[in-house]
Amino acid sequence: MEIGISFWIGFVVFVVIMLSLDLFVFHKKDAEVKIKEALLWSLFWIVLAFLFNVGVWALLGKQKAVEFLTGYLIEESLSIDNLFVFILIFSFFKIEAKYQHKVLFWGIIGAIIMRAVFIFAGGGADRKIQLDHVCFWRIFSVHRNKNAF
């Protein structure tokens, strides 16, 4: 089955609606996110991803569903290292716990926009220039060592 443009438009609209609900309805007021709330939200997003995977299976078959699930699990595991980066950034800039969700949310929106720019600007241009990775790793290493000792 071929996925048409209407599917992608619907998908993007759904993502925008969910992100809008997250920021403007569920987290309208700045408040510290407690562990239980964070775990429940994580569970919600994980279940939503698995429901999407069921839809992929139904529409595109087992192979595409396995590919999506594999990619999702890899991305989920790779996101763990981002937690350390967020902790470093929040501690360096002394971001209060009640503002961290909003700062993180807008950072993710910025990352999505920048990823889209790279995708549409050249499809692989971001992989050809490795200098940004080297610079980021040096900054990360310095701050990691500074916070470790």
FENLINMO-V574448 format. One record per residue. N is the residue number from 1. RES is the residue in one letter. PHI is phi in degrees with one decimal (* if undefined). PSI is psi in radians with two decimals (none if undefined). Layout:
N;RES;PHI;PSI
N;RES;PHI;PSI
//
This chain:
1;M;*;2.36
2;E;-92.2;2.33
3;I;-91.0;2.14
4;G;-92.4;3.12
5;I;-63.9;-0.56
6;S;-64.0;-0.60
7;F;-61.9;-0.83
8;W;-66.8;-0.66
9;I;-62.4;-0.79
10;G;-61.4;-0.70
11;F;-63.5;-0.81
12;V;-63.8;-0.73
13;V;-61.4;-0.75
14;F;-61.1;-0.79
15;V;-62.4;-0.77
16;V;-62.6;-0.73
17;I;-62.3;-0.79
18;M;-65.1;-0.73
19;L;-66.4;-0.67
20;S;-64.5;-0.76
21;L;-60.5;-0.74
22;D;-60.3;-0.82
23;L;-83.7;-0.77
24;F;-96.5;-0.21
25;V;-115.4;-1.03
26;F;-75.9;-0.49
27;H;-125.9;0.79
28;K;-64.7;-0.69
29;K;-98.1;2.51
30;D;-72.5;2.04
31;A;-149.2;2.62
32;E;-66.4;2.31
33;V;-86.8;2.05
34;K;-79.3;2.87
35;I;-58.0;-0.82
36;K;-61.0;-0.79
37;E;-63.1;-0.74
38;A;-62.8;-0.72
39;L;-65.2;-0.71
40;L;-65.3;-0.73
41;W;-65.4;-0.71
42;S;-61.5;-0.77
43;L;-60.3;-0.73
44;F;-58.8;-0.85
45;W;-68.2;-0.61
46;I;-67.0;-0.78
47;V;-61.6;-0.72
48;L;-61.0;-0.71
49;A;-64.4;-0.70
50;F;-69.1;-0.60
51;L;-65.1;-0.70
52;F;-60.9;-0.70
53;N;-63.2;-0.65
54;V;-62.6;-0.72
55;G;-63.1;-0.70
56;V;-61.4;-0.77
57;W;-59.2;-0.82
58;A;-66.1;-0.68
59;L;-86.1;-0.69
60;L;-116.9;-0.15
61;G;99.3;3.06
62;K;-63.1;-0.77
63;Q;-59.1;-0.84
64;K;-66.4;-0.62
65;A;-65.6;-0.72
66;V;-65.3;-0.70
67;E;-62.7;-0.77
68;F;-62.9;-0.83
69;L;-61.1;-0.73
70;T;-61.9;-0.83
71;G;-62.0;-0.72
72;Y;-62.8;-0.81
73;L;-64.9;-0.66
74;I;-65.2;-0.83
75;E;-61.6;-0.71
76;E;-63.0;-0.76
77;S;-69.9;-0.64
78;L;-70.0;-0.42
79;S;-71.3;-0.28
80;I;-61.2;-0.70
81;D;-65.5;-0.45
82;N;-64.4;-0.51
83;L;-57.8;-0.72
84;F;-66.4;-0.68
85;V;-64.2;-0.76
86;F;-61.9;-0.74
87;I;-61.1;-0.77
88;L;-61.7;-0.81
89;I;-65.1;-0.81
90;F;-62.8;-0.69
91;S;-73.2;-0.66
92;F;-63.2;-0.79
93;F;-90.5;0.05
94;K;52.7;0.89
95;I;-78.5;2.15
96;E;-64.7;2.60
97;A;-57.3;-0.60
98;K;-71.0;-0.32
99;Y;-100.1;-0.14
100;Q;-63.4;-0.67
101;H;-61.1;-0.80
102;K;-66.5;-0.74
103;V;-62.8;-0.79
104;L;-63.7;-0.76
105;F;-59.0;-0.87
106;W;-69.0;-0.50
107;G;-65.4;-0.70
108;I;-67.1;-0.73
109;I;-59.4;-0.77
110;G;-60.7;-0.71
111;A;-65.6;-0.70
112;I;-63.5;-0.77
113;I;-63.3;-0.78
114;M;-65.6;-0.66
115;R;-63.1;-0.74
116;A;-62.5;-0.71
117;V;-60.2;-0.80
118;F;-64.9;-0.70
119;I;-63.3;-0.84
120;F;-76.8;-0.39
121;A;-82.2;-0.31
122;G;179.5;0.04
123;G;70.5;-0.43
124;G;-157.8;0.19
125;A;-60.7;-0.56
126;D;-71.0;-0.32
127;R;-88.8;-0.24
128;K;-82.1;-0.44
129;I;-108.7;1.92
130;Q;-96.8;-0.06
131;L;-59.5;-0.66
132;D;-62.6;-0.64
133;H;-67.0;-0.71
134;V;-64.2;-0.80
135;C;-62.9;-0.78
136;F;-61.9;-0.77
137;W;-63.3;-0.66
138;R;-64.6;-0.80
139;I;-62.2;-0.80
140;F;-60.5;-0.78
141;S;-62.9;-0.75
142;V;-61.8;-0.82
143;H;-71.1;-0.59
144;R;-62.7;-0.82
145;N;-66.4;-0.64
146;K;-64.3;-0.73
147;N;-78.1;-0.40
148;A;-76.6;-0.51
149;F;-111.9;none
//
